[in-house]
Amino acid sequence: MLKVLKRSYYKTQIIFLFSLVAIGIVIVASRISYVFTKDLYLKQIKEQVNMVARLLGNQVDENYLRVLSLGPPVRSVQEKFISLIDKNEIKDLVEETFIFNDNYVVFVHSDSSKENMQVEQRLFINRNELSMLDIHESSTSLPFKGDDGIWYMWGFYNFNDHFYLAIRENTARLQKVEEFSLIFWYIGFGGVIATILLSWFIASRITRPIEKLVLFSLEIGKGKLNIEAPSGINGELKLLAEAMEVMKTGLSENQKEKEKMLAQIAHEIRNPLGSIEILSGLIKEDLLKKNIDYDYVDKILREVKELKETITSYLNLGRPAEPEPEWCSLQDIYEELSRVFERQCEIKNCKLDLNGNAEKVWFDKSHLKIILVNLVANSLEAINNSGRIKITSSVKNKNYSVSVEDNGNGIAEEIKLNIFNPFFTTKAGGTGLGLATCRKLCQENDAELFIEYSSESGTKFVLSKSISENE
């Protein structure tokens, strides 16, 4: 169960939050509706009870009350009170009506079967209300439940300092209000269920695309790079799907490049190993004949050296050393380049011009030397005898640049697009890793390497790096 909840974390969160909000709204709405309905009904019934109490109270004259004050009422007094009630047609509105004094003794009652001159103990609970009631004013009590379980309400009218009128009205409709509150709870419960179902639907709509993307990423992780991106995804998740598709394409290209690299490595290593195997066999034969030719040993050493250089080139391309940038003196690097290429320049009778206004650059020194050595070596191969190679540095618009320019034969347009690709070469015996490694090292140092121009009159490579605030 816990595993399922973890897999459906966001769906569970959405359903839980939606349900929690719905339950809160239902509770508040049900309570407000109940209180509002109850208060409205009570207000209406109070107005009705007050109206009836004032209506009857205003029709009882003082002479009638003086007769009541003389003692127990005779039958005619009782009948007159009942006729007053009948005349106002309120018999169906109230349960009972009677007149009592300040000692709560009932003098006359609407029900002729009731005994008069009895103390009405039910009124004791309302004595505070009665004591504060002004003459010729009416008031009502709070609703109360009778012995029969039905809701009632008292209405009082003050005739004078001694006599009061009481009416008891049935407020059974209050019970309907209570039942109405239960209906609200039932509606609320139904609303919660509907909200849970709706939130589950919404959560599914939101998480289904995510689940598709998760499955898509798992398939990519398994190496299935020919799988299609899931369809039917919109909005922000579509951007994620597109980004994953780009990632898949990049992985596919990297996979192809890796396979190509492995094939190239196998090819580059197989040939030297074959030569070494043959030469070792010849040495073995010479040893048996006791006639050792040391030239074979020299050739093996050369093959091993070339093999090590090839492997190093592959390592530099696949996993270049982490850059350790520092302020590199370009003059020092130029002097090293002059020493490295002094012999080649003499052979080709070429000139290596070193100049520029940038004295130093923030770069990994070993990386910068590898880049410039490769570029100068390529230029030396491109130029004819008495050619020229020019290395120029400059600082402009918060940007360093170091360029290597020659007056060689240039690079053909169809070749120019591929020269930075690994293993692309036009040289016999070349590995095609020089320029690819240079660009890789530039990227490691947040720099760019590009061809500014190339034609029959020469080629110019430019290394460009922005000056950051920390520099």
C-alpha positions in Angstrom: 0.0 0.0 0.0 2.8 2.4 0.9 4.6 1.6 -2.3 1.4 2.4 -4.3 1.1 5.8 -2.4 4.7 6.6 -3.2 4.1 5.9 -6.9 1.0 8.0 -6.8 2.2 10.7 -4.5 0.9 13.8 -6.4 -2.4 12.1 -7.3 -2.9 11.3 -3.6 -2.0 14.8 -2.6 -4.5 16.3 -5.1 -7.3 14.0 -4.0 -6.5 14.7 -0.3 -6.4 18.5 -0.7 -9.5 18.7 -2.9 -11.4 16.5 -0.4 -10.2 18.4 2.6 -11.3 21.7 1.0 -14.6 20.2 0.0 -15.3 18.9 3.5 -14.4 22.3 5.0 -16.7 24.1 2.6 -19.6 21.6 3.2 -19.3 21.9 7.0 -19.2 25.7 6.9 -22.0 25.9 4.2 -24.2 23.4 6.1 -23.7 25.2 9.4 -24.3 28.7 7.9 -27.4 27.4 6.0 -28.8 25.8 9.2 -28.2 28.8 11.4 -29.5 31.2 8.7 -32.7 29.2 8.1 -33.3 28.7 11.9 -32.8 32.4 12.6 -35.1 33.3 9.8 -37.8 31.0 11.0 -37.4 32.1 14.6 -37.6 35.7 13.5 -40.9 35.0 11.6 -42.4 33.0 14.4 -41.5 35.6 17.0 -43.1 38.3 14.9 -46.2 36.2 14.6 -46.4 35.4 18.4 -45.8 39.1 19.2 -48.5 40.2 16.8 -51.0 37.7 18.2 -50.1 38.7 21.8 -50.6 42.4 21.1 -53.7 41.8 19.1 -55.4 40.0 22.0 -53.9 42.2 24.6 -55.2 45.4 23.0 -58.8 43.9 22.9 -59.0 43.1 26.6 -60.3 46.2 28.4 -59.6 47.4 31.9 -63.1 46.5 33.2 -62.5 42.9 32.3 -59.2 42.9 34.2 -60.9 44.5 37.2 -63.5 41.7 37.3 -60.7 39.2 37.3 -59.0 40.9 40.2 -62.2 40.4 42.3 -61.6 36.7 42.5 -62.2 33.4 40.6 -63.9 34.2 37.4 -67.5 33.0 36.8 -68.5 31.0 33.7 -69.5 34.1 31.7 -66.1 35.7 32.2 -64.5 32.4 30.9 -66.9 32.4 27.9 -66.1 36.0 27.0 -62.4 35.2 26.9 -63.0 32.2 24.7 -65.3 34.2 22.4 -62.5 36.8 22.1 -60.1 34.2 20.9 -62.7 32.8 18.5 -63.5 36.2 17.1 -59.8 36.8 16.2 -59.6 33.3 14.6 -56.3 32.4 16.3 -57.5 29.1 17.8 -55.7 27.2 15.1 -52.5 29.4 15.5 -51.9 28.8 19.2 -52.0 25.8 21.5 -53.3 27.7 24.6 -54.0 31.2 25.8 -54.6 32.4 29.3 -54.4 35.4 31.6 -52.3 35.2 34.8 -51.2 37.6 37.5 -47.8 38.5 38.8 -47.9 35.4 41.1 -48.3 33.2 38.0 -51.8 32.2 39.0 -54.0 31.5 35.9 -57.3 33.4 36.1 -58.9 32.5 32.8 -57.9 29.9 30.1 -58.8 29.3 26.5 -59.4 25.6 27.4 -62.5 25.4 29.5 -61.5 22.0 30.8 -58.5 23.6 32.5 -58.9 24.5 36.2 -58.5 28.2 36.9 -56.8 29.8 39.8 -53.9 27.4 39.6 -50.2 28.4 39.6 -48.6 27.8 36.2 -45.2 26.5 37.1 -44.0 26.4 33.5 -43.8 30.2 33.7 -41.2 30.3 36.5 -38.4 29.9 34.0 -39.5 33.1 32.2 -39.9 35.3 35.3 -36.9 37.5 34.4 -38.4 38.2 31.0 -41.8 39.0 32.6 -40.3 41.3 35.2 -38.6 43.4 32.5 -41.6 43.6 30.2 -43.1 47.1 30.0 -46.9 47.8 30.2 -48.7 47.3 26.9 -45.6 45.7 25.4 -45.1 42.1 24.2 -42.2 39.7 24.1 -41.4 36.1 23.3 -39.5 33.4 25.0 -36.8 31.1 23.5 -38.1 28.0 21.9 -38.5 25.0 24.3 -39.5 21.4 24.1 -42.7 20.3 25.8 -43.3 17.1 27.6 -44.7 15.7 24.3 -41.3 16.3 22.6 -42.7 19.1 20.4 -41.1 22.6 20.1 -43.1 25.6 21.6 -42.7 29.3 22.2 -44.3 31.6 24.8 -45.7 35.0 23.9 -46.4 37.5 26.7 -48.3 40.8 26.9 -48.2 43.0 29.9 -51.7 44.5 30.7 -50.6 46.4 33.9 -48.6 45.8 37.0 -50.6 42.7 38.0 -51.9 40.9 34.9 -50.3 39.3 31.9 -51.5 37.5 28.8 -49.7 34.3 27.7 -50.0 32.4 24.5 -48.2 29.2 23.7 -47.6 28.6 20.0 -46.6 25.3 18.4 -43.3 25.7 16.6 -43.2 22.2 15.2 -41.7 23.7 12.0 -38.5 24.1 14.0 -38.2 20.4 13.9 -38.3 20.6 10.1 -35.4 23.1 10.3 -33.5 20.5 12.3 -34.3 17.9 9.6 -33.4 20.4 7.0 -29.9 20.6 8.6 -29.6 16.8 8.2 -30.5 17.2 4.5 -27.7 19.7 4.2 -25.3 17.1 5.8 -26.5 14.5 3.3 -26.0 16.9 0.5 -22.5 17.8 1.8 -21.6 14.1 2.1 -22.7 13.6 -1.5 -20.6 16.7 -2.4 -17.5 15.2 -0.7 -18.0 12.0 -2.7 -18.4 13.9 -5.9 -15.3 16.0 -5.0 -13.2 12.9 -4.4 -14.3 11.5 -7.8 -13.7 14.8 -9.5 -10.3 15.2 -7.9 -9.4 11.7 -8.8 -10.4 12.5 -12.4 -8.4 15.8 -12.4 -5.4 14.1 -10.7 -5.5 11.3 -13.3 -5.6 13.9 -16.1 -2.5 15.6 -14.6 -0.5 12.6 -13.6 -1.3 10.4 -16.7 1.1 12.5 -18.9 3.7 12.3 -16.2 3.3 8.6 -16.0 3.8 8.5 -19.8 6.9 10.6 -19.5 8.2 8.3 -16.7 7.8 5.2 -18.9 9.3 7.1 -21.8 12.4 8.0 -19.7 12.6 4.4 -18.4 12.7 3.1 -21.9 15.4 5.6 -22.8 17.3 4.5 -19.8 17.1 0.9 -21.1 18.8 2.0 -24.3 15.7 1.9 -26.5 16.6 5.2 -28.3 14.3 4.5 -31.3 11.1 4.8 -29.1 8.7 7.5 -30.0 7.9 10.3 -27.5 4.4 9.9 -25.9 1.5 11.7 -27.7 -1.5 13.6 -26.2 0.6 15.7 -23.9 0.0 19.5 -23.8 1.1 22.6 -21.9 4.2 22.7 -19.8 4.5 18.9 -19.8 4.7 19.1 -23.6 7.8 21.2 -23.2 9.2 18.5 -21.0 8.3 15.9 -23.5 10.0 17.9 -26.3 13.1 18.4 -24.0 13.2 14.6 -23.4 12.9 14.0 -27.1 15.9 16.3 -27.7 17.7 14.5 -24.9 16.9 11.1 -26.6 18.1 12.4 -29.9 21.3 13.6 -28.3 21.8 10.3 -26.6 21.2 8.5 -29.9 23.8 10.7 -31.6 26.2 10.1 -28.7 25.6 6.4 -29.0 26.3 6.5 -32.7 29.4 8.6 -32.0 30.5 6.1 -29.3 30.0 3.2 -31.7 31.9 5.0 -34.4 34.7 5.8 -31.9 34.9 2.2 -30.7 35.2 1.1 -34.3 37.8 3.7 -35.0 39.7 2.8 -31.9 39.6 -0.9 -32.9 40.9 0.0 -36.3 43.6 2.4 -35.0 44.8 -0.1 -32.5 44.5 -3.2 -34.7 47.0 -2.0 -37.3 49.9 -1.2 -34.9 49.3 -4.4 -33.0 49.4 -6.3 -36.3 52.8 -4.7 -37.1 54.0 -5.4 -33.6 52.9 -9.0 -33.9 54.8 -9.4 -37.3 57.9 -7.7 -36.0 57.9 -9.8 -32.8 57.7 -12.9 -35.0 60.7 -11.8 -37.0 62.6 -11.1 -33.9 61.8 -14.6 -32.6 63.0 -16.1 -35.9 66.2 -14.0 -35.6 66.7 -15.2 -32.0 66.4 -18.8 -33.2 69.0 -18.1 -35.8 71.1 -16.1 -33.4 71.0 -13.2 -35.8 69.4 -10.2 -34.1 68.2 -7.2 -36.2 67.8 -4.3 -33.8 65.9 -2.4 -36.5 62.9 -4.6 -35.7 63.0 -3.5 -32.1 63.1 0.2 -33.1 60.1 -0.3 -35.3 58.2 -2.0 -32.4 59.1 0.9 -30.1 57.9 3.4 -32.7 54.6 1.5 -33.2 54.1 1.4 -29.4 54.8 5.1 -29.1 52.3 5.9 -31.9 49.7 3.6 -30.2 50.1 5.4 -26.9 49.7 8.8 -28.6 46.5 7.5 -30.3 45.1 6.2 -27.0 46.0 9.5 -25.3 44.2 11.4 -28.1 41.1 9.3 -27.5 41.2 9.9 -23.8 41.6 13.7 -24.2 38.6 13.7 -26.5 36.4 11.5 -24.4 37.4 12.7 -21.0 39.5 15.8 -20.9 41.2 16.8 -17.7 39.2 19.1 -15.5 40.4 22.6 -16.4 42.4 24.6 -13.8 42.2 28.1 -15.2 44.9 30.7 -14.4 46.3 33.9 -15.8 48.4 32.5 -18.7 51.1 34.7 -20.1 50.7 34.6 -23.9 54.3 35.7 -24.4 55.5 32.6 -22.5 53.3 30.3 -24.6 54.4 32.0 -27.9 58.1 31.3 -26.9 57.3 27.6 -26.2 55.5 27.4 -29.6 58.6 28.9 -31.3 60.8 26.2 -29.7 58.4 23.4 -30.5 58.1 24.3 -34.1 61.6 25.7 -34.7 62.8 22.6 -36.7 59.6 22.3 -38.8 59.8 26.1 -39.6 63.4 25.7 -40.8 62.5 22.8 -43.0 59.7 24.7 -44.7 61.5 28.0 -44.5 58.4 29.6 -43.1 57.9 32.4 -40.7 56.0 32.2 -37.4 54.7 35.7 -36.5 53.7 36.2 -32.9 52.0 39.5 -31.8 49.0 41.1 -30.2 47.8 43.4 -27.5 46.6 40.8 -25.0 49.3 40.0 -22.5 47.4 37.2 -20.6 44.2 35.2 -20.7 42.2 33.3 -18.1 42.6 29.7 -19.3 43.9 26.3 -18.4 47.5 26.6 -19.5 48.0 23.0 -20.6 44.7 23.1 -22.5 45.7 26.3 -24.3 49.1 24.9 -25.3 47.4 21.8 -26.7 45.0 23.9 -28.7 47.6 26.2 -30.2 50.0 23.4 -30.9 47.3 21.5 -32.9 46.3 24.7 -34.8 49.9 25.6 -35.7 50.7 22.0 -36.7 47.7 22.0 -39.1 48.8 25.4 -40.5 52.4 24.0 -41.1 50.9 21.1 -43.1 48.7 23.5 -45.1 51.3 26.1 -46.2 53.9 25.7 -48.9 57.6 26.4 -48.6 58.3 30.0 -47.6 54.8 30.3 -46.2 53.6 32.4 -43.2 51.8 31.6 -40.0 50.5 34.5 -37.9 49.4 34.2 -34.2 47.5 37.2 -33.0 46.0 38.0 -29.6 43.5 40.8 -28.8 41.1 42.2 -26.1 38.0 43.9 -27.4 34.5 44.5 -26.0 35.1 42.4 -22.9 36.3 39.5 -25.1 39.7 37.7 -25.5 40.6 36.3 -28.8 43.6 34.3 -30.0 43.8 33.6 -33.8 46.0 31.3 -35.9 46.2 32.5 -39.5 48.1 31.0 -42.4 48.4 31.6 -46.2 48.0 28.0 -47.1 45.7 26.4 -49.7 42.6 26.8 -47.5 39.8 24.3 -46.7 37.2 23.3 -49.2 33.7 24.4 -48.4 32.3 20.8 -48.2 35.0 19.8 -45.8 34.7 22.9 -43.6 31.4 21.8 -42.1 32.9 18.5 -40.8 36.4 19.4 -39.6 35.4 19.6 -35.9 33.7 16.2 -36.0 35.6 13.4 -34.3 37.4 11.0 -36.8 36.9 13.2 -39.7 40.2 13.6 -41.5 41.6 14.1 -45.1 45.1 13.1 -44.1 46.6 9.8 -44.8 47.1 8.1 -41.4 45.3 10.9 -39.5 43.0 10.1 -36.6 40.7 13.1 -37.1 40.9 13.9 -33.4 43.0 17.1 -33.4 40.4 19.8 -34.1 37.7 17.8 -32.2 39.9 17.7 -29.1 40.7 21.5 -29.5 37.0 22.4 -29.6 36.3 20.1 -26.6 39.0 21.8 -24.6 37.7 25.2 -25.5 34.2 24.2 -24.3 35.7 23.0 -21.0 37.2 26.5 -20.5 33.9 28.3 -21.6 35.5 29.4 -24.8 34.7 29.0 -28.5 36.7 27.8 -31.5 35.6 28.6 -35.0 36.9 29.3 -38.6 36.6 33.0 -39.3 37.4 32.4 -43.0 39.0 29.9 -45.3 39.8 30.4 -49.0 42.6 29.7 -51.5 44.6 32.5 -49.9 44.6 30.9 -46.5 42.7 30.0 -43.3 42.1 31.7 -40.0 41.0 29.9 -36.8 39.8 32.0 -33.8 39.7 31.1 -30.2 37.3 33.4 -28.4 36.5 33.8 -24.7 34.3 36.3 -22.8 35.8 38.2 -19.9 33.8 37.3 -16.8 33.3 39.6 -13.8 35.6 37.4 -11.7 38.4 37.9 -14.1 
